[in-house]
Amino acid sequence: MDYEKLGQEAIAQIGAASDLDALEALRVALLGKQGSVSALLKTLGGLTPDERKETGPKIHSLRESVTGALANRKEALEAAQMEARLASETVDLSLPAPESPRGSVHPVSQVMDELAEIFADLGFAVATGPEIEDDWHNFTALNMPESHPARAMHDTFYFPADGGEMNPPAGGNATRMLLRTHTSPVQVRTMLAQGAPLRIIAPGRVYRSDSDATHTPMFHQVEGLVIDRDIHLGHLKWTLETFLKAFFERDDIVLRLRPSYFPFTEPSVEVDVGFALETGPDGKARRVLGGSGDAPGHAWMELLGSGMVNRRVIEFAGLDPDQWQGFAFGVGVDRLAMLKYGMDDLRAFFDGDVRWLRHYGFSAFDQPTLSAGVGARL
């Protein structure tokens, strides 16, 4: 058999392949399991040692020449294909660049900025503190007795004491650590560090053992504190009314104060706000704040808790309650965002769904200002 002639014919066929598909068909026909060159290699097993010594090198040389020809032709065809593509494709540099994916500001972060802007205009500073607190700052300094429900395990996340079980502390152990249940410890720490007079808000994450459509184990809260001389409940109501009118960008916000109980304020009041149900663009009913809750078609909704700072809390902070008075209030940031921007499930805030964030998120350039509107959106 003339192996040299077979090789020349195969190389000629490879050189005549017009595209990559035809070249692949030739490779299979020559070197595949059922290919002609592969069939020649299989015949070596039936030859005598002398015949194998003479024929073997010729068949292997044929296989190598075919393999090399296939590789060279493939490289040439791929290069020609690329050149043809480059010649046919053009780029119009005058066209605008395609829009790339953009991130967005989470509604909670946006509302935090809105709150800081409003209260800064009222003369408040922003104060922060640790999220891992001790029992004294989180409870005792806020006049919470040992029997208060907030100390119970069902509401508070305690850290194990000395590697033991996570039980509530007995006797108000000041060194027992926990995840703060409110940002009120920031108020205590700020009073201890700065004294009085004082005017701060304390936004941040807080933790409680609760989870449903309107509660999550971790949520955001903002608390406010004013300590000065001759402070009374009228200052509190004016501050909250001014804040809510600026935040919801409505002048018809009406508040109702109801007597309540909080261990760190005395007197304590729940703040209700009037609202009406309106149908949103999605066809769902949503609460729209404004007007008196006693007006036809309106109702009252509890929004936040507040009151005059308890004398014992002022004493714990190292101040004289006969000289200094103050008020405090607290409200959920997530709840404010839900009311203002028409969201109906708090759990969606923490699901990480990009579609939800793309819909409710804010542009990074949408900085809230009192002049342009704290809720202005691009």
N, C-alpha and C positions, 0 to 999 in steps of 0.2 A: 504493500500500500504506500502511495506517495503522500507522506505526511506533510511534506513541504508544500505541495500543490493544494492540499486541503487547507493549510494555514493561509495561503495567498487568497483563496476563494473566500474564506471567512472574513479576512481583513477587508477585502473588497466590498463585501456585503455591509460590513460595519461602517465603512467610509461612505457608503451610499445612503445610510439611514438619514431621513430628512428631519426627524424630530425625536424627542426623548421617548415618546411612546413606542415608536418603531424600534429604537435602540434597545429598549427594555424587552421587547418581543424577541429580538435577536439574541440577547443575553440568555433568556430562558431557553431558546432553541439550541444554543451551543453549550452553555454551562449549567443549565438546570438539571434536576434529577434525571429527567428523561432526555437531556440534550445529547447531541451527537458526540461532542468531545468527552462528556462524562461517560458515554457508552464505551468509548475507546479505553478510558481508564479502567473500566470494569473488566475488560478482556485480559488485563495483565495477570489476574489471578489464575487463568487457565493455561498460561504459557510455561514452558520449561525454563529453568534458571538461565540457560544460555540465551533463549529467545527474549526473556524478560530483560536481560542485560543489554541486549541490542535494541529492543523496541521501546523500552521504558523511557529512556532519555528523549526519544523523538516525540512521544506522546506528551510528556511533561513540558517540553519546549513549545509544542503546539498550544497547550493550555495557557502557558505564560504569555505567548504572543497575542492570543485572543483576548486574554484579560487586560493586557496593556492597551490594546487597540480600543477596547470598550471604554476604558477609563479616559483615554485621550479624546475620544469622540464625544463622550458625555460632557467633558469640560468645555469643548469647543461649542457644543450645542447650547449649553447653559450660558456661556458668554454671549453668544449671538442672541439668545432670548432676552438677556438683560439689556443689550444694546438696542434691540427693537422696542423694548418697553420704555427705555429712557427717551428714545426718539419720538415715541407716540404720546407720552405723557408730558404735559406742560403745567407750570405753576404760575398763576396770575398773582403777582405780588401786590397788585392794587386791591385785591379782595380782602375783606376783614378776616382776621384770624378766627378759626372755629372756637366756639365758646367752650372753655374748659370747666370741669366740675369745680364748684365753689363751695366753701364751707359756709356755715351760718352760725349766728350767735343763738345759744339756747335761750328760750323765753325766760327761764329763771335768772340767767345772767343779765338779760336785758332789764328785767324788772328790778334787780338789785341796783343797776346803774340808774334807773329812773328814781328809785327811792333815795339814793345818795344825792342825786341832783336836787330833788325837792327839799330834803331836809338840810342840805348845805345852804340853800337859800334862806332857811329859817334859823341858821346859825348853829346847826348840829355838826359835830365831828363824827367820823366813823371809827368805832373801836372794835377790836377783835380779841379773841382769847382761845385757849386750847379746847379741842373737842373732847379730849380725855380729861375728865375733871375728878376732883376728890369730893367726898361726901359733904365736907364742910362748905365749900363754895357753892355746890349745886343745891344743897338742901338746908343745912343748919343756918348759914348766914342769911338765908332768905326766909327765916322764921317758920320753917316747915317742921312740925313736931314729928317725933319718931313714929307715931301712929298714922301719919298722913298717907293716903292711898298712893301718892306718887312715888313713895319709897318702895312699894311692893314690887316683887319680881315680875309681875305680869306687865308692868309699865316701864321698867328701867332695865337697861342692859348693864349688869355689874360684871366686873372682871373677877376671876377666881382669886380668893385670898390665900396666899402662900401655896398655890397649886391645888387648893381644895375645891369644894363644890361652890357653885355660883349662887350663894344664898344672900339675901339682903343683910346688911350689917346690923348688928344688935347694938343699941345704945348710941347710934349715930357716929360710928367710927369715922373720924375725920380723915384717916389715911386710906380708907377704902376707895378704890378707883372705879370709875364708871364712864359710860358714854353720856355726855351731857344731855339732859332732857329738854333744855331750853337755853337760850343765850343770856339768861339773867345772871349767871356767874360772871359774865363779862362786865356787867354793871358793878357788881361788888368789887371785882379786881380793879376797875377803873377808879372807883371812889377811894379805895385804899391807896392807890398809887398817886392820884392827882388831887384828892380832896374836893373841896367845893369852892366856888360854884361850878356846875358841870352841866353840859348839854350834849348828849351823845345818842347815836343809834348803834345797835349791835346786830348786824346781819350775819347769818351763817347757818351751817348744817347742825341739825339736832336729831336725836335718836329716841324712839319709843317703840315698844313692842306692840305694834298695831298694823294691820294691813287690810284694806278694802278699796273701793272705788274712790273714796275721799281721804284715805289715810295710807301712809306707807311707813315702814320701819325707820327710814331716813327721810327727812324733809327739811325745808328751809324756813327759817323764821327771822323776823326782824323785831327787835325790841328797842324801845326808846326810853330815855331817862333824862329828867331835868331835876337838878338840885340847886336851889337858890333860896333867898329869903322871901318870905311873904308869898309863897306859891300856893295857889288854891285850885279847886276843881274847875273853875272857869277857864284857867289857862290850859288845862288838859283838853277841855271840849273844843276851845278855839284852835288848838294845835291839830287835833285830829280832824276837825272839819276842814281846815285849810289844806292839810295833807291830802285828804280824800278827794277834795275838789280838784286839786292840781293833778293827782294821779289819774283819776277817771276823766279829767278834762271836761267836767260839767259843773255848772254853778248851782244846780238844783239839788245837790246832795243834802239830805236831811238826816240828822242823827237823833237817836233816842238812847238815853242812858238809863240802864236798869240796875238797881242794887244787886250786888252779887258778893261772892266771897273768894278771895285769894289770900293765902297766908302772908304774902309779902306786901300787900297793900291794905290800907284802911283809911277811909272807906274804899270799897272796890265796886266797880261798875262794869257791866257788860255793855258793849256798844252795838246797837242795832242800826241798820241803814235801810231806808226805804227803797223798794224796787218794784218793777213790773215785769211780767213775762212777755217777751216779744219773739216772733218767729225770725230766725236767722236766715242767711242766704242758702244754707243747706236744708232748710225746711224744718229744723229742729227748734224747739222752744228754748230760749235762753233768758237768763236773768239780766235785766238792764237796770243798773242803779240810777236813782233819781226820784225826787218827789217824796212826799210823806207816805209812810206805810199805811196811814189811815185813810188816804185818798181812795176813791173808787178804782178798782182794778189793780191796786197796789197792796203790798204786804211788807212786813218787817223781816229782816234777816239778820241773825247774829253774825257779826264780822270779827270782832276782836275783844280782848279783855284789857282792862286798865284800872287805874285807881291812884290814890295818893300813897306814896311810899310809907310803909309801916315804920313807926318810931324805932322798933327793935332792929330793923334792917339798917337804918341810919346809924344806930349805935354800933352794930356789928362792923360797919364800915369806918368806925373811928371818928364819927362826927357827932356834934351836939344836936339832938333833935329839937331842942328849944330854940336854936338859932337857924337851923336849916330845915327846910321842907322840900318836897318834890313830888313829881308824879311819874308814873311808868306805864307803858303799854306794850302789848305784843300782838303780832298778827303773822299768819303764815304767808310767806312769799309765794309759794306755789298756789295757794288759794286766791291770792290777788291776781296772779297771772290767769288763772282759770276764769275768774269773773270778767276781767278786762278783755281777754282775747277769745272768749267763747269756747273753752275747752271743757269737756264733760267727764274726763277720767284722769285722776291724778297719777295712776300707774303708768300711763303713756309717757309721762315725763322722764321715766327711768328705763324704758324698754329698749332704747338705742335704735329705734326704727328711723332710718334715714328719710323715709318718705314723710313721716310725721314732722321731723325736724325741718325738712325742706319746705313744708307747708307753713309751719308755725314759727320757723326761725327768722332771725333778723339779719340784715346786712351788717357787716362789720363797720360800714360807714354811717350807719344809722345811730348816731350818738344822741341820746336824749338831752334836750335843752329846754329850759322854761320858755325861751323866746320862740323856738320852732315847734314846741309841743313835745312833751316827754314820750308820747306814744306815736310820734310821727314815724311812718314806715315808707321805705322806698318801693 
